[in-house]
Amino acid sequence: MQSLYTNPEKYPHKRERQLREAVLLTFCDPMPAECERLQNVSSRRWQSLLTWLDTSGMALYFLDRLTQLGRRDLLPPTVLERLQQNLLDSTERTSSMIAESTAIHRSFQEAGLSYAALKGFSLWPVSVPKPELRSQLDLDFLIAAGSAAEARQILEARGYRLKAISGKSWEFKSGTLGKASLKNLYKPTLHRTVELHLEMSDREPDSLLARTETLYFDGIVMPVLHRVDLFLGQGMHLYKHVCGEFWRTAHLIEFRRHVMARYDDRVFWQELRWLAEGNLRAQVGLGVIVLLISNTMGDFAPEELTCWTADALPVRIRLWVERYGRQSVFVSHPGSKLYLVLQQELERAGLTAKRSLKGALLPSRLPPAIAHASANETVSARLVRYRRQANFILFRLRFHLVQGIRYVWESNRWQQYVNGRDAG
């Protein structure tokens, strides 16, 4: 496999970027020579890399991959110990989530509801071979609008409360949300989140619920989306996040694994193309993701997929992936606003954005609360909560200011770049 690196001098924090690329490239076969850069890394750089591994969802996938390759020697003993403890915690946390998921499935099925699992455990085993490796924070269900009221009653009987409604999505929460931190990311928690995504009719020919399949998972028969709907939904979910400030790099690994598992299934790719025919957003969205992975990890997708997605992308959108794609993959939390350059090119191609450029640059609302009042809250606890929220508001304000300025700078450079190419 040829080197996938461009000149690292072009990037800020080039050493951090190289190490993150080395992590991602361990998932290629054979593992390229660039991955040896993970040897002899200083403790300070490992701490920075671990933070990125946590926020990108890559940490446990990376540990599992090195274990498969017999290359745990790339990890310092303290890092290996830390990741192994994370895996133990995540295994316990995932077991608890699976038990909760199973209980909800049984209740929905006993009530005869029309529904299907979305994302999460439905990605097993094609995209996610081991559920405990995936960073999963909630349970998602697609449900017929006619079953939504009864589903709500079932969830409320289990201690959930409806916290928010956004369009056709209902968000339920139960338990007390502890202090959010990377230290607690993998640990079991009593806090639960369930999202119901309503489908207005489950009897129409184009209804997702009219063509579900079943998956035997952990002792229960679980209704899931048809395999083509599942793949398209996974790709479009990832595309939606790429068109945002920050997203988990681990989603690339999961999508790439899905494509490679179906590589020789021509019937599958024909069904997918038929399903996406006439859907510009699906064609462009899948194209952006396929090209992004190809540019980062090398070619991986069959021609039956690339010929109408990545190969058919509008020139300016392709240029964005080539110019900013790697930065999008390896950016640190909380991300950047370079996706707004892509948003402008998507609008040029006929795909309208859900959020205006002005609204993305200068939000009109304060960020959501990160801590909530508890019963019998003391004055000192309230002051601590207020301080945490104030610090979070300042953190987000700084992000918007810094990244807004960077966007203006890059937007001008982008126009010069594409105008120069057009003139050439």
Protein Blocks (a to p, Z undefined) as FASTA:
>chain_A
ZZfbdcfklpghklmmmmmmmmmmmmpccddfklmmmgoiafklmmmmmmmmmmnopmmm
mmmmmmmnopammpcfklmmmmmmmmmmmmmmmmmmmmmmmmmmmmmmmnopacddeehj
lmpcklmmblklpccfbdcddddfklmmmmmmmmmmnopacfbdehjaccddedjddddd
fklmmpccfbdcddddddfbfkbfklmklmcccddeehiacddddfklmmmmmmmmmmmm
mmpfbdcfklmmmmmmmmmmmmmmmklmmmmmmmmgoilklmmmmmmmmmmmmmmnopfb
dfklmmmmmmmgcfklmmmmmmmmmmmmmpccebjaklmmmmmmmmmnopacfbdfklmm
mccbdcddfbdcdehiafklmmmmmmmmmmmmmmmmmmmmmmmmmmmmmmmmmmmmmmmm
mmZZ
